[in-house]
């Protein structure tokens, strides 16, 4: 068995998503495990960390045992020893960086949202196709154990005809006033930096919903700012000029209708930070990040309603836990493994730029709907 390396430029290496997921849960474990199998060979990532702050960059490199770093992105792109460019930097810069990487001869992999402008995104896809470059986007949430189980339930016929669904997400992000700092970077709350909950989280909801239930036809939505002032990483108060809470009604091509609610200004009264319930004529299921519970039609109790008496019902007792029948791996790692194999051997990738554009299309459809106060079809923005 031969061993070879694949050079990966990790741009935005000091970002939270790199330090919480891509490095500690995906790339570094792959390296420590001796790479991944590709045919009869082993392929080991060789990392070059790129960031703007040399001091922070060195700290990250030391933490994860990576030897090579640079603050000179142009020099990194000019280095022929690195085949893949990965961007996890600021959203507003992503399109131009991916374009530069493609023109420099790199295959590209990107965090979401992959673009903020669909027309520019389509040009980016055309460029990648013209140059013959491989491309992929991060769609990690479909690999969460709870959602894998939910998809298994659907594929196993639990629901029958789906009649509706409900996706609830959110938790309280502290404003930064007082002794507790914000848990998210301040750029998430500034329009100029590509912030906003719709743009940040709706791309996830697109691939989760369509990956499990099928294509979205149209949406109607509303976004609003619940917490109007926050404090940034330097202790400076600033006005929030993007949405931090959203609600949407979603109609699928199948005719099923669902509701999405998301907020960074809500306290959790659910079984998990994310819950996704699907109801069908033959049964229902509700998934969190790790667990999934089901209630088939034959196990559905007859609900009673009495406004005058507390019946003391425990509605959760009649739900059954889905068993774990598959080993689960970190979603970021699975995405990286699929993309590396795609680059090295041409095997199928998990998701590419066209998927990333459709992810963004849901966010922009929701934004357009909120602004123009109307239903917006996905096909107004991208084709299926």
C-alpha positions, 0 to 999 in steps of 0.5 A: 500500500502506497502513501501519498499526501494531498496539500490543503490550504486552510484559509480562515484557520483562526476562525471558530469553525476551524478551531471547533470542527475542521481541524480538531474533528476532521483534518487533524484526526485524519492525519493522526489516523494515517490518512484515508484509504483511496483504492489501494493507497493511503492519502494523508492531508498536508496542511498550510494554515492561512490567517491574518493575525500571525500570533493567533495563527501560530497559537492554532498551529501549535494547538493542532500540531501543524507546522506550516503557516502563513499570512500571505494568501497570494503566496499560498495560492502560488505554491504548487505543493497544495492542490486544495484551497479551503475557505472558512474565512469571512463570508463577504470575501468568499466569492473572490477568494474562491475565484482566485483559488480556481484561477490559481489551479486549485480545487476548492472546498468551502464553508457555507454560505458559499456565496452571497450573490447567486449571479456571482455564484453561477459565474463561479460555477461556470469558471470551475467547470470551464477550468475543469476544477473539482469543487465541494461545499460543507453540508455537515448536518445531514451526517448528524446521528439524529438526522441520519436516523430520521432519514432511515425512518423515511426510507423505511416507510415510517411516514407513508405520505408526508403531511407536514413538518416542523424544524425548530432551532435556536438558543440564547446568544448573550449580547455581551453586556455584563460579564458574559460575552457573546458566544458567536463572532460579532460579524454575524450581526453586521450586514456589511460582513455577511451576517444575519441568521437567514444567510447563516442558518437557512442554507443548512435547512435547505439541504436537511429538508431537501436531503430527507423530504425532497425539493422545496417549491416555495417559501414565505417568511419573516425576519426580525432583530430581537436584540438590537445592540450587542458588544463586540470582541473588543468591548465596543457596543454596536447596533445589530443591522441584520435579523437574529430571528426568523420564521418561514412557511415552506411548501414542498414539491410533494405538496407537504407544508412545514414551518421553520423557526430559528432564533439567536434570542430564544431560551431552549424549551425543546429536547435539543437545540435543533429538532426536526419533526416529520408527520405522515399518515402512517407515522411521525418522527422527531429528531434532534442532533443525536436522538430520534424518536418515532410514533407509528400509526399503530402506536398513536394514542387517542388524544383527549382535550379538556380545557377545564381539567389538567389531565396530567398527560405525558405525551412523550411516553408513547414515543419510541427511540430509534435504535443506532444501527450504523456507526456515526462519524463527525459530519465535517470529517465525512465531508472532508473524506468524500472531497479528498477521495473526489480530488484524488480518485474522482469518486462522488463528492457529498455536495458541490457548488451547485448544491451550495448555490441552492443552499443560498437560494433558500436564504435569499428566497426567505429574504426576498419574501420578508422584504416583499411580503409574498411567497417566493418560489425556489425556481425564481432563483435557481432551477431544481 
